[in-house]
Amino acid sequence: KQYALWMIENGLAFMDDTPQEQMQKERMDRQNSKHRGQSPTEALEYFNLMCSGKKEGKAWCLRAKIDMSSDNGTMRDPVLYRQNTESPHHRSGTKYKAYPTYDLACPIVDSIEGVTHALRTTEYDDRNAQFAWIQRALGLRRVRIQTFARMNFMYTVMSKRKLTWFVDTGKVTGWDDPRFPTVRGVSRRGIDVGALKRFMCSQGASRRIVNMEWGKFWAENKKEIDKRAKRFMAIDKVDHVALTVTNAAGEGMEFLSTDYLPKDPSFGKRLVRIGRRVLLETVDTDGMEVGENIVLTRWGVIQLTKVEGGLEGVHVPDGDVKAARRKLSWLADVPENIPVVLSEFDNLVSKEKLEEDDKFEDFINPNTQAETEVIGDVGLKTLKEHDIIQLERRGFYRVDRPYVNGSKKLMLFMIPDGKKKAMSGLDGKLAHR
């Protein structure tokens, strides 16, 4: 406030009650306000009226006296101070009745608080001259401005105003919705913090505005989570086929030991149940023939002995894993398996790049979330919230809700891996992104 008063006393600012639309037109036409020549005494009187909170003061605002003929619109006597009695301040409540605008506050605060370089996105370029003028006019220490381009993503809105619309209209569950381009949103989707930092640093502080593909973002994430995502298996609850392994133990009480992470045995081992009856994905069984060798991942080679009227086969202990064409995920059909819900997500916006004159509401994607129920390995019971795993041949997932019981199922959120196609024929219900 003292800086505003100093500007008034030194003829650098004036009070104006010109209606907003008329003021905007005058600035566009480079026409001076009728109050521009008012005396400091008169301006101070109206400034105090504005700060009193009285209704008569609401029409008045403080404007800098810069240059109405400037080609830079932000230098045409911008508003620096205005009354606000409708929205209590989150800290001071209703103590103050008028507040400085960002145009006045930022150059002052940055200077007196010791900021050496103000980092601003390119959309504020026109305001840099205004920022410098206010610091010079008030005799403040100069703050250097480092400009960089904001990061945009395809099929995405980044504006807080537009994102607020999605929250307020119930299109998303909140600011941590996994479809949101917020830190909380991508964290819930499954981003690794280290990968996020590396991705941001790799972009640098370029002034060139680009539209990034989400695939590059998630590909960087995959490099990190692939090092520690423990491997499990799950089979579609509805779309599966039973295979009888005639020479396996009948009750499903036998186990085999396998690494949580085949590339890094230091992560330990887990037990996998095996039995006579195992479940396969239906899509994996198309075109199977009698005599064909298939591989049940982590178990071994099964030679098919029957295809029509139900699949049957025998386990071949010394079978050639590399020679088999099909390497399949599977589960022993045992009561201990648990129900799991897989959630996958798509972009909230259906247009790759929204133009300035586009109404984003006209390009809302109506189908952005899909769920698939699967039967999961009993080992999934041990998972905790935020754990990241890989379901073999399906992809990477983050635990959004741990398993509690049959009615409170394990909830897994699919994590994109940067590829346009799934790692197998198990594509899911939405686009792989």
N, C-alpha and C positions, 0 to 999 in steps of 0.2 A: 504493500500500500504506500509506503514511504517513497518508493521509486516512482509510482504513479503520480504522487503529489509533486515530486521534484520535476517531473516532465511537464506538468501543468504550469507550475511556477516559472519554468524557463521557456514557455511557449512552444513546447515540443508535442503537446497533446491538447485536445479539445473535447468538450462534451457535445453529444449529438442525439437528437430525438427523432431523426428522420426514420420513417417506417422502413422495415427491413427490405421489402420489395423495391421501394424507391431508392434506398441506399444501394442496393445491388445494381440497379439500372444506372445510377449516377457513376458508380465505379466502372461499369462496363463502358459508359460514354465518356469517362475521364472528366467528369464534371464535379467541381468542388461543392462540398456541402454548404448550405447557407450559414452554418454555425462555425465554419473554419476560421473566421476572423475574430471570434469572440475573445474577450480579454481573459487573462488568467484568473482575475477575481470572479468573473461570471462563471467560468469553467469550474472553479473550486466550489462555488455555491451549488451547482448542479451535481458535482461529484459527491458532495456530502449528502445531498438529497437522495441520490442513488444508493449510497451506502447505509442510509437510515432504514431501508426496508419499506419505506412508505410507498403506497400505491402510485403516487404521483412520480416517484423516482424510477419506476419500472421501465418507462419509455426511454430513459437516458442511458447512454453507454459512452465509455471513454475511447477515443480514436487517436492513433498516432498521427502526427502531422508530417508526412514523409513527402510523397510526390505523386499527385494524381495524374500526371502526364506520363508516368513510367510505363514501359512496355511490359513490365513484370506486374501482373495484377496484385500480387501480395504486397507490393509497395504503395498501393493506392489507399493510403490512410486506413490501415487495418484496425479492427476493434481490439482493444486491449483489456477492457474491464466491463463487466455488466452485472446487473442485479440478478440474484437467484434466491428466492424465498420458498420455492416449491419443493426442492429436494434437499433435506437436511444432510450435512456433511457427515461422513462415516466416523469422523473423530470429534470434530468440534460442534456437531449438531447444528443448532440454529444461531450460534453465537455471532456469525458473520452473515451479512445480508447481501454482499456482493463479492465477486471473485475475479481474479485475473484470468484471461484466456491463456491457452498454451503458448500463443505467440509472444506473450509478455513473460510468462513464468519460466519457460525453458531456458532462454538465454541468461536470465538472472540466476536461476538456481544452478545451472551448469557452471557458471563462472565463480560464484561465491562458495560453492561446495568443492572446488578444486578439480573439476573435470578438465582434462587436457585435450581429449579428443572425443567429440560427440559422434557416435555411430548412428547414421540415419539412412533409411532406404531412399532409393532414387525418387520416389513419389514426393519427397519433401524438397527436391532440388530448387524449386521456385522460391521456397521460403528461406533458403540459405542467406540470401542478400538481406532479407528482413531481420533474420537472426543476428547478422553482423551489425546492421544499422542500430539496433536496440543496444547492443553492447557498447558500441562507440558513443551513442548518445548519452548513455548513463555513466560513461567513463569506467566500464568494467573490464577486467582482464579478458583478453581474447581467448575464445575456445575454438580450436580447429575442428572442422567437420569432415569426417571420413564417410563417404557415401558408398553404399553397396546396394546391389539389386536384391529385392526380396525373392524368396524361392517360391515358385509356383509349381503345382503338380497338375498333370492332365486329369480331366474328369473330376476336378476338386475345386471347391470354393475355400478361400483362406481368410476372407473377411470375417472379423468377429461379429459384425452386424448380421451377416448372412448365416453364420453358424448359430447365432442366438435364435434366429428364426426356426432352424431345425429343432432346437431344444424346446422352444416355446410352443411349437405346433405338435410336438410329440412324435416327430419323424424319427427321432433317436431317443435313446434312454437317458442321455445326459452328456456332460462334457467329457466323460470317460468312455463314451460309446466306441467300440472297436472300429467303427467306420469313420470316425472323426480324425482330421489331420492335426490333432493336439497331442502334446507329449503324453498326457494321460490316456488318450485314445489309442495311439500306436503302441504304448506300453501294454495296454490290455489286450491288444491284438497279438503281441508276442515279440516286440522289438527288444533287443539286448541293448542296455544303456551304452556299453562300450562301442557297439556297432553304430549306434545313433551318433555318438560323438565323432567317430571316425568318418562317417558319411558327411557330416556337416563340415568338418575340417577339410575334407577332400574337395569341397565345392569352392573354397576360398572366398574372398571378398570382391568378387567381380561386379562391375557395374552393368554387365550385360544381363538383360532379363530373359530368362529361359523357362520353358515349361518342362519340368522333369517327368520322366516316366517312373511310376511307382516301382516297376520291376528292378531298376538299379538300386533303389533304396532297400528293397527286400533281399536282393542278391547279396548285398553287403552284410545283411543280418544273418543270412544262411551260413556264411563263412564262419561265423562265431558260434551259432547254436548247434551246428553240425558236429562240433568238437565235444559237446557234452550232452546232447539229447539222447537219453536212453531209448533203446528200441523195444517196442512191444508189437502185438498183432491184434487185429479186430476184424470181424466179418459182418457183412450187412445182415441185419436182423431178419429181413424178409427175403432178400434176393440171394439166397445161398443154396448150395447143393451138398448133400452128404456123400462122403466117400468111406467105404468100409475097407479097412486094412486087415485082411483076413489073418495075417500071422502076427498081429500086435496083441498086447494084453487086452483082455476084454473089458475090464471095469474102469479103465482110465486112471488107475492108481500108480502107474509108472511115470517116472520123470526123466528128463534129460537136462543137463546143465549147459547153459550157453552164456556168452558174454553179454552184458548190458550194451556194450559198445564194441563191436568187433574190431574196430581200428585202434582201440585203446583198452586193453584188458585190465588196466589199473582201476577202471570204474567198477570192477567186480562182476559177479555172475548172478544169474537168476535161474530158477527152476521152471521148466516148461512141461506141462502135463501132456502125455501122449496116450493114445488108446485106439481101440478098433474102429470107432466111429469118429471121423473128423469132418469139419465143415470147410467148404471152399466157396469162394465167390463164384456166382453163376457165370459171370462174364469170362472167367478164367477157364471154364470147362468147354467152351465152344470148340467143336472140331476134334475133340479127343478121340483116340482110336485104341482098340485093344492091342496090347503089346508095346504101346508107347511108354517111355520112361518120363516121369515128371519129378520135380524136386519140391519137396515140402521144406521150405526154408528153416534152417537150424536142425532139421531132423535127418533128411536124407532122400534117397531115390526110392520112388514107388513105381513099380511096373503095373500098368493097368491090365486087368484080366477080364473085366466086364465093363461095358459102357451102356448098352441098352438095358432099360428097366432098373437103373441104379448103378452107380459107379462102384467098382470093386478093384482092389489091387493088392500086391504083396510088397512088403518092405524089402529092399535089396541092400543089405548092410554094406557091401563093398561096391555099390553102384557108382558109375562115373557121373559125378555132379556136373562137370563142365560140358559133357556131351548132351545133356538133357536140354530141350528147347524151352520148356516151361519151368519157371522158378516161382512158386506160388506161396502166398500167405495162407494161413490155415489156423484152425483151433480145434483142439479135442472137444468133442461135444459132452461136456460134463456140467453138473449143476452149479459148480463153483464159479463159472463164468459170470460176468457182471454186465448189466445194461449200461450203455454209454450213448450220449448224445453228441454228435459232431455238428458244430455250427460253422458255416462258411459265409463270407460276406462279399459284397460287390460295391462298386462306386455309388455314391449318393446322387451323382450328377451324370446324365446320359450323354452330354456333349463334351468332346475332347477339350476344347478351349472356349470358354465363354467370352464373347465380345462385350465391349463397354455398353452397348445399347441392348444387350440381351437381358431378359427378365429370367433370372435363374430359376424362379418358381415354375417356369414353363419347361424346364429340362430335368425334372426330378425323376430319378429312376424308381419305378414302383416295386421292383423286386430286388432288394439288396441283402436279404438274409434268408438262408435256407438251413434246415436241420435234417440230419440223417441219423436214424437209430441203428446202432450196431451192437454186436455181442463182443465183449472185450475180455482179454486175458485177465485172469484173476489177479495177476501182479499189479494191475492198474489200481487196485484198492489202496495201495501204499502211497499213491501220489498226493501231494499237497498243492494248495492254491499257488499259482504262478510257476509251478514246475513246467518245464518244456521237454517234450518227448517227440519221438518219431514213431508213427504207426507204419510198419513196414509196407511199402508200396502205396501208401496213401498220402503221406506227407508229414509235416511238422505241426505240432499242436501245443497250445498253452492251456494249462488247467485253469479254468475260470471258476469251477466249483468242484471240490473233491467228492468222491463217492461217500454217501452216507448209508443208503439202503435202496431197496427196489423202487421206492417212490421218489427218492432224492438221488437221481442218477448222477454219475460222473459227467460233467459238462466240459467239453474240449472245444477251444476255438482254433480253427485252422489258421496257420501262419503262412502267408505267401512265401515262395522261395525265389521269386524273380523270373521264373520260367513261364512261358505262355501256355504250356501244356503240363498236365500232371505227370509225375514220375512213372506212372503205369497206366493201365487202362481204366483205373478207378478214378474217373474224372471229377466226380462230385456233381452237384446240381447247378452250380453257378460258374461263371467264367473264372478261369484259374488265374487270379491276380490279387 
